[in-house]
Amino acid sequence: MSIPSPTQHVNRDLLPDLTPLNLTHHETEALLTTLYEELERRVGAALSDGLTDSQCDEFAALIDGDAATASAWARRQGIDPFACPLFRSLTDQIDTPEAFGAALVEWAPSRWLEIHRPDYREVVSRCRGELQGEVAAMIEAVAR
């Protein structure tokens, strides 16, 4: 149950049919990058709605942080990562300290969202659907 990242959702399936646009491969990739950035912006704005500045800063620190940041956050919250099924699934076959740290870095923002924005999956899905609808309407308008 990791964070449903916008990058997982911006791919060619966001673009129903590009034929009317006659885009090159490079142009298609540029469009996908632009859509990713827009989806990321929308999801971030929607998720931050109702959060305090302190909560937004804490989440940003986890997203941008390292294993030490994630570990310190878990300790402050009194959370044992090993008690979380997601963390256990991320660490099932880990054999190096670096891989353990990477799992901690992936787990912490997901756990933070589960605590502070339990609706985050729905927010990502809604923002993606809205953007997909807008893209489809633009492609249809160009095709006319």
C-alpha positions as CSV (number, residue, x, y, z in Angstrom):
1,M,0.0,0.0,0.0
2,S,2.5,2.6,-1.0
3,I,1.6,6.1,-2.0
4,P,-0.2,6.2,-5.3
5,S,2.2,8.4,-6.9
6,P,1.2,10.6,-9.9
7,T,4.0,9.0,-11.8
8,Q,2.2,5.6,-11.5
9,H,-0.8,7.2,-13.2
10,V,0.6,9.4,-16.0
11,N,1.2,7.2,-18.9
12,R,-0.3,6.6,-22.3
13,D,-3.6,5.5,-20.8
14,L,-4.1,9.0,-19.6
15,L,-4.1,10.0,-23.3
16,P,-7.1,8.2,-24.8
17,D,-6.2,8.6,-28.5
18,L,-3.4,10.9,-29.6
19,T,-3.9,10.3,-33.3
20,P,-5.7,13.6,-33.9
21,L,-2.7,15.5,-32.5
22,N,-0.1,13.9,-34.8
23,L,2.5,14.0,-32.1
24,T,6.0,12.6,-32.5
25,H,7.4,10.3,-29.8
26,H,9.4,13.2,-28.3
27,E,6.3,15.4,-28.3
28,T,4.2,12.7,-26.6
29,E,6.9,12.2,-23.9
30,A,7.0,16.0,-23.4
31,L,3.2,16.0,-23.0
32,L,3.3,13.2,-20.5
33,T,5.9,15.1,-18.5
34,T,3.7,18.2,-18.5
35,L,0.7,16.1,-17.4
36,Y,2.7,14.5,-14.7
37,E,3.7,17.9,-13.3
38,E,0.1,19.1,-13.5
39,L,-1.2,16.0,-11.8
40,E,1.4,16.3,-9.1
41,R,0.5,19.9,-8.5
42,R,-3.2,19.2,-8.3
43,V,-2.7,16.2,-6.0
44,G,-0.4,18.2,-3.7
45,A,-2.9,21.1,-3.5
46,A,-5.8,18.8,-2.8
47,L,-3.9,16.8,-0.2
48,S,-2.6,20.0,1.6
49,D,-6.1,21.4,1.8
50,G,-7.0,21.4,5.5
51,L,-3.5,20.6,6.8
52,T,-1.5,23.0,8.9
53,D,1.7,24.5,7.7
54,S,3.5,22.3,10.2
55,Q,1.9,19.2,8.9
56,C,2.8,20.1,5.3
57,D,6.4,20.8,6.4
58,E,6.5,17.4,8.2
59,F,5.3,15.6,5.1
60,A,7.7,17.4,2.8
61,A,10.5,16.5,5.1
62,L,9.5,12.8,4.8
63,I,9.2,13.0,1.0
64,D,12.5,14.7,0.6
65,G,14.2,12.9,3.5
66,D,16.4,10.0,4.1
67,A,16.3,7.0,6.4
68,A,17.3,9.0,9.5
69,T,14.5,11.4,8.9
70,A,12.0,8.6,8.5
71,S,13.3,6.8,11.5
72,A,13.2,9.9,13.7
73,W,9.6,10.7,12.6
74,A,8.5,7.1,13.5
75,R,10.1,7.4,16.9
76,R,8.5,10.8,17.6
77,Q,5.1,9.3,16.7
78,G,5.7,6.2,18.7
79,I,5.2,4.0,15.6
80,D,7.0,0.7,15.3
81,P,7.5,0.3,11.5
82,F,7.7,-3.5,12.0
83,A,4.1,-3.4,13.3
84,C,3.0,-2.1,9.9
85,P,2.1,-4.7,7.2
86,L,3.3,-2.3,4.5
87,F,6.7,-2.0,6.1
88,R,7.0,-5.7,6.7
89,S,6.1,-6.3,3.0
90,L,8.8,-3.8,1.9
91,T,11.4,-5.5,4.1
92,D,10.6,-9.1,3.5
93,Q,13.6,-9.9,1.3
94,I,16.0,-7.2,2.4
95,D,19.6,-8.2,2.9
96,T,21.5,-4.9,3.2
97,P,21.3,-1.8,5.5
98,E,20.9,0.4,2.4
99,A,17.8,-1.6,1.3
100,F,16.3,-1.3,4.8
101,G,16.8,2.4,4.7
102,A,15.2,2.7,1.3
103,A,12.2,0.7,2.6
104,L,11.9,3.1,5.6
105,V,12.1,6.1,3.3
106,E,9.3,4.6,1.1
107,W,7.2,3.6,4.1
108,A,7.2,6.8,6.2
109,P,5.3,9.1,3.7
110,S,2.7,6.4,3.1
111,R,2.2,5.9,6.8
112,W,2.0,9.7,7.3
113,L,-0.7,9.9,4.7
114,E,-2.7,7.0,6.2
115,I,-2.7,9.0,9.5
116,H,-3.3,12.5,8.3
117,R,-5.1,12.1,4.9
118,P,-6.7,8.6,4.9
119,D,-8.5,9.7,1.8
120,Y,-5.3,10.2,-0.2
121,R,-6.0,7.3,-2.6
122,E,-9.4,8.8,-3.5
123,V,-7.8,12.3,-3.9
124,V,-5.2,10.9,-6.4
125,S,-7.9,9.0,-8.3
126,R,-10.2,12.1,-8.4
127,C,-7.5,14.4,-9.6
128,R,-6.3,11.9,-12.2
129,G,-9.9,11.5,-13.5
130,E,-10.4,15.2,-13.7
131,L,-7.2,15.7,-15.7
132,Q,-8.0,12.7,-17.9
133,G,-11.4,14.2,-18.7
134,E,-9.8,17.6,-19.6
135,V,-7.2,15.9,-21.8
136,A,-9.9,13.9,-23.6
137,A,-12.0,17.1,-24.2
138,M,-8.9,18.9,-25.6
139,I,-8.1,16.1,-27.9
140,E,-11.7,15.9,-29.1
141,A,-11.7,19.7,-29.7
142,V,-8.5,19.4,-31.8
143,A,-10.0,16.6,-33.8
144,R,-13.0,18.7,-34.9
